[in-house]
Structure formats: C-alpha cells, structure tokens
Amino acid sequence: MHILMAQINTQVGDFVGNTDQVIEVATQACQERESPVVVFPELTLSGYPPEDLLLRPALCKRVNDSIERLCRELPASAWVILGYPIRRDEVLYNCAGVIHGGELKAEYRKSELPNYQVFDEKRYFTAGTQPCVLNIQGTQVALSICEDIWVPGPTAAASAAGAELLINLNASPYHRGKQQERQDLVATRCRDNALAVVYVNQVGGQDELVFDGGSFAMSSDGSLAAQSPRFDTSASWVERSGSSGSFRKAALAEPLEELEAVWQALVLGMRDYVNKNGFPSVVLGSSGGVDSALTLAVAVDALGPERVEAVMMPFRYTSDISIADAAEQSAMLGVRHSVISIEPIYESFLAALSEEFAGLEADTTEENLQARCRGVLLMSISNKKRSLVLTTGNKSELAVGYSTLYGDMAGGFDVLKDVPKTLVYALCRYRNSLGACIPDRVIERPPSAELAPDQKDEDSLPPYDVLDRILELYVEQDFSAEAIIAEGIARADVERAVRLVDINEYKRRQAPIGVRITQRGFGRDRRYPITSAWRIGE
C-alpha cells in the first residue's frame, strides 16, 4: 500500500480552490504510484477553522458540490481520504470521507470535539459515536480526526473493530514544543493498540493560528517511519510493509531547533495573513529599537524587501543612534526607508488642545500623543497605498499595557503579539546567525520607548527576565500571585505585574491579531472580562 501524506495549505472558505488542490495532488500521485492512498488534512474542503461560516445556509451546498466534483474528476484508481463539514439528518458533523472509483465509499464522524484553548467545535458539530473501518487493498483501515487520537477511546474502538492501520486527519495548530507532544502521544497509541498510524496535518497561517505540518507515519511499535517537513507544503510517500504493522522506512525531515521553529512560524503566519487577505505590501514604524527591528526582519523573510516599507518618525527625544540604526537596518535588508518628523504634527495637536490643557501639568498624555501622531501617519500611508500596517508590540508589553491605543497599537497585524521580550532578543540573535540584518547595537542597547528624556523601559517595569517569568506563570499557567511569589520572585514585582495584566484587558481587546506561538496567547484562548470585580492576582 502506497500512502501519500498530502500536507497542503488550504484557505478557509475557498471550496473551489481547495478542491482544485485535492484533484491536482491526487492526479500527480497516480502518475507516481499505482492505486495510491492519498490522505489530506481535517476539513480540507472548507479549510480550518471555518468558525461561524459553518452556520451559513449555503455551506452544505458548497460541500456537496465539491464532493460531487471530486467523484467526477478524481482518478478512479486513487483512494482519496479528506475532511469536510457535512450535515446528515439535520445534524452537522466534522467528517472524513473516502472517495474511490467515482464514489463516496465511506464516511467517518469525528467523536472527540475539542472545546478548549483555541478550539470551540462543540459550538458547531455533533460528535460521532461509531468507528469507521473499511477494506482498502486488503488492509483494514480505520479513520479518525485530530482530537480523536488525543484520548484513548476512539483508537481503542477502531482496534476492537479490526483495524490494522489508523489514518488520522489533522488541523493541529503550532505552539512551542507541539511536535514532540504529538509524536509522543501517537507513539503511545500505536503501542497500546498494535496499530500503525498515518498522521497528516495541514500547513499554513489562518488569522492568529499557524499550522506547522510535520505529518508523519509510525509503525505499531511506535517507531517513526516517515516525517514531512514543517511549515511548508509537502507530498511525502510512505509504504506499508505487507500485512505487518510496520512501514518501510521513508524520508525523515530534519527536526527543527526551537528558535528555528518559532522563526518559521512567525514568517509563515505573516506571509499567509498578508497574501490570503490580498495586501500588496506592508508598512511599519522603524524606531531603531529591537521590536521594530525584529518585525522588519520577519516581514522581509516573509514577503521580500520589495513589498516592505519602513518609516522612521523621529521626535525631539529620538536619539541620533536610533535614527542611524533604523536607516542601517533598512539598507541591510534592502527595503524602502523614509523619514517623517512628527514634530510639526505634535505641535499642531498641542496648539489645537491648548485651551483643553490650560493649567494642567504635562504627563503621559503628551507621551501618548507622540505615539498617536505616528499612528496617524502610518494609517494614512496604509490607506493611500493599500499597505497593511504592522504593529511591533511584544507579548510582555501587551500583557502589562505598555503601549498606546490608537498609537503604536494602530495597525492590522502584530507578528510579535505572542513573543515575550526575552524571546525577541533571542530571535534577533538567531536571525543574525543566518545572515546579518539587525545592527548589533540595536540588540545591545537598553530598551526605551524614547517618549521622554533618558527614558528606559525598566523605569516603569520590572527587568524583562523577571517580568517574562511572571507572565509565563500568570498568563500561560494560571498561577495565582501568591503561587508566583512562592517561586522566589519578589512580591512587589509580582503584585505590580499581575495588577497591570488585569487592568489592561480593555487594551488587548483592541489590539490587532498576531501569530500564536504559546499555549496561551492573547486571543482566542484567553477570554477574560473587561468589566470585573475579581480581586487582582487570584
């Protein structure tokens, strides 16, 4: 049995384009092998996650039209296994179907519907209750979908129904360390049930989610027989060895180091967001600081320098070093670089507000006004050129509200939204190891918003290594303030940080989306009320 792991990049809602991909890949597979089994990811036809598109009245017609087209146009000799949402008996299911010889031969209904973190499938789907085992080329093949393999029951039920091989369709999003979690889990299922498993994952960016691919095949003893590349489309072959529970060894893509995987996730997430939404280019404010420097480097790797514009918007507090470093990086990367002073705009705003501000002392209002002048400029460039504005705030700053609404938060995509400040520095060094593109001085200088004379971030925040540890425990692991203090972190730093996290939910709700790389980002998987009497830090 020749099995092709078809790791494709679908687009949510593009039934015609996704169906085209299925036909193209299956046709090519038939040219390479006789009667191949071609396996696609979860919800191939609709793309994943389709969210409330699943509630649209036209959904079922589009799915049925696509299935009918596949039955007509797929090579008759291929066994094509793919995912789609379908309504049966007035109930919506997340299904995997098998098409062969111009017919839909079998259909499996996903039984385990995830409803945590970024998943809310119980909002849409009804759970299936029965395994699906069919004979393909003399082998008893069971189907399952993503979450079904994360709990023991569905795999055990398939084995009890006589399965010799389990094919698992996935739309499993990336977070740091996720690939090892998958492989450890699937190896356990293989050994516990004496089943070989083919695990096919989708690849690509969808809003804040990035799907990293990494499809693989495991023999019944849990040994890895084949592995596809991560963060790229792939069509990888694996061959089952006769009637045994093993595969012949095939290509194993090189594993990625953690920083390399994070970098590729950021690049893919930005590329697909920009391209799938039809933006011709991007623009960002280049401050000469480390966050905008990293954002610029990601943008160039994702889109190419010809589609990226960097704008330096200096003010009286902007240092000569910052101006020079921003220009140097733009030259290193080959992007368009412009300089627009905000001084006259700022003065015009202050003149217009002079009566309102009469008799009041200067405070953070004037600092925020600088950021808002910059936001107006970038959004105006965006409107005129149809460029997407990239904001440059990192997870640490977003967590504690160290940002300005309608200022540096004004934009459409924040690639660093789930990247802590300490990881920002590590990624800068990693990217420079591939080829210098961020001036060393940018990485070495103490971080500063440069909104006041001699300002530094640590004037207002704990040191970033301390802050990021607090945020990891409080935001990602749900520790209480007292539990964090028990980890040996100073009470003053903890109480200050968690209070800032709690009172800045209103800001985060208005922030642009960005790539999710952790198990708890500020987006779909952290939903806290803005208005709440909950005691701080519990």
N, C-alpha and C positions, 0 to 999 in steps of 0.2 A: 504494500500500500504506500503510494507516494502522496505525502501531505504537504501542501503549500501553506505556510503561515503568512497570510496576506495582511500585513501591517500597514494600513492605509490611513491617510489624513482626510477625514470626511468634513463636510461643512453642514452645520445644523440647518435644517430646513431645505437643503438643496437635494431634493429627491432625484431629480434628473441627473445632476452631476454625480451624485453618489452612486446611482445605478450605472452610469457610464463607467465609473471606476471598476465596479464589480465585473462588468462584461469585459472590459479591457484586460484586467488581470487574469480572469478565468480563461479567456481566449489564448493569452500568451502561455498560460500554464499548460494548456492542451497541446501546444506546439512543442513544449519541452518534455512532457511526460504523457504516457498513455493513461487515460481514465483517472486523472488526478482528483484528490480530495482537496478542495480549496476552501480555507477557513478564513472568515472575515470577523471583525470585532462586533461587540454588542451594539445594537441599534444602528447597524450600518446604514440603513436606508434613510433614516431621519437625522442621523448624527446624534452625538451625546454631549451634554444633556439638552433635550429639546424643551425642557421646562413647560410653561403653560401652552406652548404650541400643541402639546398633547391633548389639550381641551378644545382645540379648534374643530368645528364641524367637518371641515374639508380633509382632516387628517387621514381618515380611513380610506377615502377615495384615492388619495395620493399614494398611500402604502399599497393598496390593491392594484393600482395602475402599474406601480413599479414591479410588483411580484409577477403580474401578467406579462409585462415586458421581458423580465428575466426568463420566464418559462419559454417565451418565443425565441429569444436571441442568444441565450447561453449555449455553448457547445453541449450537445446531448450527452457526450461521454463523461463530462465532468460531474462530480458530486460537489455542489456548492452549498456551503453552510454559512449562514449570515443572520444578523439580528435585525429586528424591526418591531415597532409597536403595532398591535392589531387588536381590533375589537371583535370578540367572539361572544355570541349570545348576550349582546349589550354590555359586555364587560371588557375593559381594556387590560391587555396583558403585555408584558415585555417578553418577546418571543425569539427563539432561534428556529429557523426553518432550514430544511434540506431540499434543494432543487436538483433533480436529475431526470434526464430524458424528457425534458419539457414539462415536468410535473412537480408540484409541491408534494414530496414524498412523506415528510414527517414534520411535526412542529412541537417544540418544547416550550413550556411556560415557566418563566423564572419563579422559583419558590421562595427565595430569601430576598426581601426587598429592603435595602439599606435605608435607614432614616436617621442618620447622624452626620456630624461634620457637614460636608457639602452636599450630602445626599438627602433627598426627600421623596423617594419613589412611592412611598405609601400614599402620598398626595394624589397620585395618578393611577397606579397599577393595582390590580388584584393579584394575589400570589397564586401560582400554580400549586398543584398538590401531588402530581404524579411524575415519576421518572419517564424519560423517553429513551428507549434503546432500540436501535434498528440495525439490520444487517447491511454492511457496506463491504462489498468484495470479500465476503466470508468472515468478516470480523464483526463482533457485536459492539457497536459504537453507541455510547451514551452522550447526551448533550447536557451542558449546564451553562449558566451565565453568571459571570463575575462573582457576586456575593455568595452564590451557591457553594463555592469551594472554600469559603472562609469559615464555614461552620461544618461540622462532621456529617450531619444528617443527609443532605442531598447526594453526596458522593457515596455514602454507605448504601443508600437506597438504590442508586444506579448499579453498584456492585452486586447487590442482592438480586437485582433484576437480570443479571447475567452479563453485564458489561465487561468487556476486555480492554476497552480503550475509552477514555473520557476526553471529550473536546469541550473546552471552556472558553466562551467568548467574553471579552472584557472591554470595559471602558474605565480603566483604573487610573485615576489621576496621580501625578507625581507629588511626593514630598520627600524631603531628605531621608535617605535610608529605606525608601519604599521597596526597591527592587529586591533587596536581601530579605525583607519581610515576606514578599510574595514567594520567593523561591524556597524559603524555609517552610512556609505553610504548605505549599504544594508538595514538597518532598514528604512531609508527614502524611498527607492524604494518599500519596502513591503507596507508601509502605504499609499504611494501615489497611488499605483496601486491595492490595496487589493489583493496582491499576496503573497503566501508563497514562500520562496526561499530556495533552497539547493545549497550551495556554496562549491565546492570541489577544494582544492588546492593541488598542488604537494609538495613534500618534497625532500630535498637533495641539495647537492652542485654541481654547474656547473661552473667551472672556477672561476670567481670572484663573481658570484651570489650564494646566498643561498636562497632556498625556504623553508619556515618555516611551511608549512602545516596549521594547525589551521582551518581545514574545519568545517563548521557549518551549521545549519538549523535554519531558522527564520520563525515564523508564520506571517500571514498577518498583524498583529498589530505591527510587529517589535520586538516582544519578542523572546529571544534566547531560542531555544528548545533543541539543541544538539550542542556540540562542541568537536572536536577531539583534541588530544594533539598536541603540536607544536614541530617541529624539530625531529620528529620520524614518521616512517610509522604507519599507523593505518587503521583499518577497523571498522567503527562506524555505528551502526544502528540508524535509525530514522523512526518513523511510522506516517503516515498521518492519521488524525482523520476523518474518513468518508468523507463526501463531504464538510466539513468546510475548512476554510483557515488556519487551525492550525495543529500542530504536537503534538503528545503525548510527554510529557517531557522525555528526554533521558539523557544519561550521559553528564555532562559538565566537561571537563577537567579544572583543576585548572589554573587560569590565572598566567602568569609569571611576576615577577617584572622585571624592565628594565635591571638591571645588569645581572640577570639570563638569560634573553633572549639574550643579547649580547654575553654572555659566550657560550651559546649553539650554537649560530650562528657561532662563531669562531671555536668551536670544530667540528661541522658538516662540515663546509666549508673545514677545513684542512683534516678531515678524508676522505671525498669523493674525494678531489683532489688527495690525495696520493693513495688511493685504486683504484679509477677508472682509474688512469694512470699507475697502476701496479708497484709502487715503493715498495720494500720490507721494507724500513726503511728510517729514516731521520737523518740528522746531522746538528748541528748548533754550532756557536761560542758562548760559555758561558763566558761573560765578568765579571760577578759579579754585573752587573748593572740591572736596573729594566726591561728594554725592553727584554733582553735575558732571564731573569727570567720568565717573563710572557709567552713568546713564548715557553719556555721549559715546563711550566705547561700545556699550551694548547695542546702541542704535546703529552704529556703523557696521558692526558684525552682523546685525540682523538684516539691514536694508541696503548697505553700501553707502559710501560717502556722498554720492551724487544726490541722495534723497534726504540728506540731513543738513539742517541749518542750525548753527549755534549763535546766540545773541548775547553779547556782554552788555550789561546795562549798569554802568558804574554810577556811583554817587560820591559825595564828599568823604564818606567813611570807607570807600573801597580802596584797598591798598594797591600800590603800583605792582606789587608782586602778584596779586590776584589778576590784574589786567594782563600782565605779561604771561602768566601761566595759562590762562584761558586761550590766549592767542597762540601760544606754543602748541597746546594740545590740538587745537583745530588744524594747525599746519601739519602736525604729525599724522593726523587722520585724514587730511585732505578734504575737510568739509568747508562749506561756505561759512565765513565768520564775519559778523558785523558788530559794530559798537554804537549803541544809542544811549546817550546820557539821560538819566531820569531827573537831573537837577531842575531843568525848567518846568517839567511836568509837576514835580513835587511842589515847587514854589507856587505854581498856579493853583494847585489844590489848597495849599495853606492860605493863599490870598482869598479864595472863594469861601473858606471856612473861618476867616479871621473873626467875624462877629460871633459865630458859634463858640469859638475857642477863647474869646476875650476873657482875661482874668484867670485862666486855667493854666496850671503848670504843664510843661512838656512831660510826656510819659511814653508808654509803649504805643500809644496812638500814632505818634509820629514815626516810630519804627515800622508799625504795620502799614502805614501809608506808603512807605518806600516799596514794600513788597507788592502792594496793590498797584502802584504805578507800573511795576514790571509786569504784573499780570495783565493789565490793560494793553500794554504793548504786544505781548505775546499772543493774546487772543485776537488782536487786530490783524497781526500777521497771519494768524490761522484763518481768519475769515476771508482775507484777501486772496491767500494762496491755496486755500483748502488743505493746509498742513495740519496735522494732528499735533497739539501741544503736549509735550512730555513733561510732567512734573518730576521732581527729583527728590522728594522726601523719602527717608528710610523708615523702617518699622519702629525704630526706637523713638524717633521724633514724632511720628504719627501717634504712637501709644500715649505719649505724655502731652500732646498738643503743642509741641514746639514747632509751630507752623502757623501760617496766616490764611484764614479763609478769604477767598477772592484775591489772594496774592500769590504766594508760591504754591498754594494748593489749586490754583486755577489751571485747568487743563483736562485732558481726556484719558491719559494713561500714565500710571506711575509704576515703572518696572521694578523699583526698589521697595514697593509697599510692604513686602513681607521679608525684607532683608535687614536684619539688625545692623547697627552701626559697626560693630566689631567685624561682622562678616563683610561689610562694604570694603574695609581696608584689606581683608584677606583676598577678596575678589580682585581688587586693584592690582595687588602684587601678582596674583595668578595670571591676570590678563597681560601684564607686562612681561611675564615669563614666556609668553607666546610671541612676543614682539612688542617693543616699547611703544606705548601710545598714551601713557599718562605720566606727566613730568614727576620725577621723584619728589620734588619739593611739595607738590600737592598732597602726597601721601604722608609726608613727614611733618607738615605744619600742624599746629593745634587747630582743631575745627572752630570756625567762627561764622556767624550769620552776617557779620560786618554791617549791622544796623545801628551801631553806636561806637564811639571811640574805644579802641583797645578791647573790644568785646570778645569773649570766648564762650563756647558752649558750656563749659564746666562752671561758669559763673552762675548759671541757672539750673544745672542738672548735676547729678552725681557723675563720677567718671563713667565712661561708656562701658567698660568691662563690668563694673558693678551694676549699672542700670540694666544692661542686657541680661545679666543673670537674674535679676529681679523680675524682669518682664517674661523671661522664659518660664519661670516658676509660676508667676501670677496669671499670665495670659494663656500660655500653652498647656500648663499642667494643673491649673486651677488651685494652686496653693493659696491658703489664707495668708494675711500679713504676718500673723504670729508664727505660722509654719515656716515662712521665709526667714524671719528673724532667727528661728531655731537652727537654720542652716549656717548661721555665723555672720550674717550681714547686718550692718548697723541699723538699729531701729529707726533712726532719723531718716536714713536713706530709703528704707523700705516704706515707711509711712508717707513720705513725700512722694515717692514714685507711684504707689498704688492710688493715692488720692488723685494725682494727675491723670492716671489712666481712667479712673471712674468718672471724673467730671468732664472729660473730653470726648465722650461718646458722640455728642452733637456735632463735633468737628469731623470725626471719622465717617459719620453718615453722609457727609457732603464731599468726601474725598473721592477722587477718581479711582477706578478699579486698577488693579495691578496683579502681577503674577504671584500665585500662591506657591510657596516652596516649603512651608512648615505644616505641621498637623493642625495648627490653629492660626489662621490668618485673620486679618481684619476684613471680613467679607461675609460670604455665605455661611461660614461655620462658626461665627461668633456673633450672636444676636442678643445684645443687651438693650434694655430700655434706656431712652434718653432721660425721661422723667421718672425718677425713682427715689424712694426714701430709704433704700437699702443702705445699711451702715457701711461706711467706707472700709474696704480691705478685707471683708469677711470671706 
